[in-house]
């Protein structure tokens, strides 16, 4: 099995990075297999719900997700 290791340094406060990563529409910029994010909604607890489409192993999948804090 092939293994790829990559490390980056992000010069930003952790809370700013977390706020970026928790928002589903931002994941399109950092998750290569993610193709589409729709119906993104902020939840009362501060998390998000959304529908997304991603491609993995040549198969396209759709999912409804909740990202909770």
N, C-alpha and C positions, 0 to 999 in steps of 0.2 A: 504494500500500500504506500502510495506517495504521501509524503508529509511536507507541508509548507509552513514555515514559521516566519512571521513578520511582526515587527515591533515599530511603533511610531511614538513620537512625543508630541503631545498637544499642549501648547502653552496657554492654558485657560484654567480657571477654577473648576473643581470637580462638579459643583452644582450647576454651572453653566453647561458643561458637557452632558450631564444627566438630563437636564431640561431639553437639550437637543435630541438625545437618543430616545427618550420616552415618547416623543411625538411621532406617530406612524408615518406621516408624510415626509419627514426628514430621513427616514430609513432608506428611501429611494436613492439617496446620495452615497450611502455607505454599504448597502447590501446588494451585491451584483445580481443575485438571482430574483430579487423583488422587482416585479414589472409594473404594478399598479396599486395605488391605495385610494379607496373610495369611502365615502360616508364617515369620515373621521369626526368623532364627537368627544368633547371633553366630558368626563364623568364627574359626578358630584364630589368624589373623593380626590380629584385631581389627576386621575389616570385617564386613559383614552380607550375608546372602542373604535373599530374600523373594520372594513373588509379589504382584503388584499389578494393579489394574484402574484404567484411566484412560479419560477421554473426551476425544477431540480431534476437532474438526470434525464433531461429531455422531456419530462412530463410537466404539464401546466396544471397547477392546483389553485383552488380558491379557498380562502379561509375567512372566518369571522373571528376577530381577536379582541381581547381585552388586555390592555397593558395597565396593570395596577401598581400603585405606589405603596 
